[in-house]
Each structure stands twice: as structure tokens, then as C-alpha cells.
Amino acid sequence: MKIGKLAFAEGGVFQNITLKPDTVFPENGNVGQLHSRNGGFCHHDGTDWQVIPTKETVEELIALKLSNGKIPAFKNLLNARAWINGRGGGNFWPQNNVAVTAVTVGVGVSNLPVFWYDPADYPAGTKFRVAVNVAVNAANTSSTTIVTVGFCKVLRPADLGGGANLVIYTPDTDVVNMEFLSIPARTLENFRTAEFTMPAEAGLYAFRIQLSTSNNSSTAHYDMNLQAKF
């Protein structure tokens, strides 16, 4: 439906105008005509329909130009692999190829996989993300226990350093995390966080895993990766 000549005085406004989306452009477009195609905003320049790019598309094109046509790719900076089954609730460190270890117990001879981040080592605005691969055995993981995989700064306690063959680390607030609940049996899936920027200060970082309550005995392998876009 078209409304004839409708004019507003200077400063006149429409509120909450909605362009009905469609999968095809209208026939016989007129200069200045607006349209929403597949949710995108379009206008007619008198000759053809022009699609106005989204903010994300513009940012990608700028990044592509600055990288001399090279499409940015994510590269792994830190990897940690651990498994969980039949554990009580709490906060844990994932150590490579062993069951998770409670942060209050300390890390033994297998060492804690850590990553030293210094903003001076990366271009300003570098984007990061966390990718987690999960493999579950023949039973669903707990439907009542939330498993939170976080990436956080690592601190050292002032009053307790660790005993023989142990080093105590303390997790700080997560920079980013994701939650898992009731993962189906025989699952092999990949999950990714949204892109994020690292804190401005240099520091040591690691993955940590938190269980909201005691989980069941289904074994799940967690393969965690910190990735940066270059």
C-alpha cells in the first residue's frame, strides 16, 4: 500500500516505523524508496536497490583492508585438557590429561597450564575468544549441576604458597566464561564464546572449572582453547 504525498514540517518525526521485510525487492522502485530485504535495510537510488551494510560488515571490511586482504584467523594461544566425573561442587583447575584439581588443594607435578598476557605484545583492539570441545561418554552429564568453564587471571595467595610438590594458585574474576548443563550422551561438540578484549594490564591467565553442585558419574572430557584473531 502506498500513501500519497505526505509532508511534514521541519522537525516533524515518525515514531516506531517498521519496514515490512521481504525476500525480494519491490518492482518499479523509486528513488529514495526504502525497503527491508531479509532483515537488511535498503534504499533505491533511482537506478537500482542499494543494500546498506551493517556495522559488523563495515568493521570486517576495514579489518580486511588493514590486513592487506588477508582474512583474520584465530590461532590457539593456550590449551588445557581435563576430565570431570563424580566430583563435588566447587572451584577447580584443569590440568592436562588428569582429572580437575580443587583450587584449595593446589597443583602438583603435572603443572597448571598458564598463559602470560601483556597488551604490549598485541596490536590495539586484538580480539580473543575461548573455544571448548566437549566429549561425553555413554551417559548424560548432570541435569542439575552447572559446569562453568572460565578464563581468568591467576593470582598467588599471600599467606599460603603450597606444600611439598604443590603450588597454590588463586583464580581471579573470569574475563569470560560459558556454562554447560545436561550435555547428551555420546556428544562431541565445539562451543565458542563471543569475541572479547583482554584486560589492559599484564598478567598470568588460566582456565578454571566450577561445579555448582555435586555432579553425576558421567565422564566428560573438556578441551579448552584460548584463541586470538590475527
N, C-alpha and C positions, 0 to 999 in steps of 0.2 A: 504494500500500500504506500502511495506517495501522498505527502501533504503538499499542497501548492506553495506559493510564495509565502514564506513565514519569516518575518523580520523582527529582530529585537533591537532595542535602542542600545547605545554604547553602555557596556557593563551588564547587559542582560545575560542571564545564565539559564542553562538546563541543569536539573539535578537528577543524578542516577539514570542517565541514558544507557540503555542496553542495546547493542547491535546484535540482532539475531544471527547466530553462527550458522554457516552452511559449508558444505564440502566443495561447492563450485561457485565461481564468480557470477554475478548477475549479468544478463545480456544487456548490450547497449549502455554501458557505463558512461557516466557524465563526469566531466572534470570537477574535482572536489568531492565526488561521491565517496562515502565511507562504507566499509563492509568488514565483516568478521568471517574469515575463512579458516576452518579448523581451529578456531580459538585465537588466530592471529589477527592483528589489526592491519587493515589495508585501505588504500585510497586510490582513486582514479586520477591520472594526470592529464586526461583529455585524449590520450592515445592508448594507454594500457593500464592495467591494475599494478600497483606497486605495493609490495609487502614490506611493512616497517619491521626491521629486525628487533628482537628482544634484547634486553640489557646483557643477558648471558651470551647471546650470539655475537654482539659487538665486542665484548671482552675477549671471547675466543679468537675473533679476527685480529684484534690488536695484539694478543699474545702470539698468534701465528706470524704476524708481520714482524714483531720484535725478535722472533726466533729464526728469522730468515726462511720462513716456510716450513720449518720443522714442527711437526705436531708434538706438543708436550706429552711426555710419557712418564708414568710412575715407576720409580725404582725403589727396591727394598733397601732400607737403612738398618733395620733391626728385626730379627726373627726370634721367636721363642715357641717351643713346643712342649706341651704338658698334657696330662690327662686328669680327669676327675671321676671319682666314683665313691659312693658311700661315705661322704665327708660331712661333718657337722657344719653349721653356719659359721661364717667368719670371713676374715680377710687373708688372702693367700698370695704367695709369689709363685709364678710358673717358672720352673727350671727345665732346661732342655732334657727331654726323654725320661723324666721322672714325674711322679705324682706331685701335685701342688703342695707347697710348704707354708704353714701358717706364718704370718709375718712376725708374730711374737716369739716363735721358736728360733728363727734365724736360718741363714743359708749355709749349707755345708760345702763339701768338697766339689760339688757339681757347679758351683758359682751361679750368680744371678746374671742373666743376660741384660746388659745395660747399654745405653746409648748416650754419648756426650753430645749435647746440642749447644752450639754457640751461634747466635744470629749473625755474627760477622763472617761465618763460613758460607752463608747462603744469600742469594740476591733478595733484596727487599720484596716482601709480598709473596715469597715462596709458599706454595700450598702443600699441605700434608694430608694424609688420611690413614686410617687403620683398616686393614683387611684381615678378616678372621675366617679360616677354614674350619669347619666342624664335621667330625665323623663320629657317628653313634653306632653302638653295637645293636644287638637284636631286641633291645627293649627301649621304650621311650624314656627320655630323661624326665626328671620330676616335673609334675604339673603344678606343684605348689612352691618350688624353690626357684627364685630368680637368680640366674648366673649373670653377673655383670663383669664384662671384660673391659678394663680401663687402662689408659695410658697416662702415667703420672710422673711427676718429678720424684726423685729418690733422695731421701734425707738420711742422716745418721743421728741416732739418739744421743743426747748429751750425757746421759747417766748410765748407759749400758752399751758396751761395744760388742759383746759376744764372748762365748767361752771357747774351749779347745775345739778347733776345726769348725768354728761357727762365726759368722759375721752377721750382726743385726743391722737391718735396713728398715727405714720407716717410709711408708707411702704418703705422699702429699695429696692434695686435691687433684682429681682427674682433670687432665686437659681435654680429654674426650673419652666417651665410653659407649658401649652398646649392651643391651640386655637380651638374654636368651631364656625361654621358658617352654617346657614341654616340647622338646625337639623330637620329631618322629624317629622311630627305629629305622636302622639301615640308611640313615641320612648321610649324605656327603654334599655339603653346600658351602658356598662362599658368601660372606656378608661384608659390607663396607660401610664405613661412616661417611658422612658428608665431608667435604674438604674443609680444612681449618688451618689457621696460622698458629705457629708456636709462640710461647711467651717471649717477651723481649729480653729476658735475662738468660745467661748461660747456665747450664746445669746438667745433672745426670738424670736420665729418664729410663723407665722400665714399664713393662706390663704388670698388671696385678689383676687378680680374680677375686670377686666377692660372692659368697653364697648367702642369700637372705635367710635361709634356714637349713636344716639338715636335708641333704638331697638323697635320692634313692641310689641303688647299687648299679644302675645302668652306666656303663663306661662310655665317656665321650672324650675324644681327642680334640684339643684346641691348638690350632696352628696360627699364631698371631704375627702380623707383619706391620711395621711402621713404614710407610711409603712417602716419598716426596716427588712432586711433579717438576720435571726438568724440561 
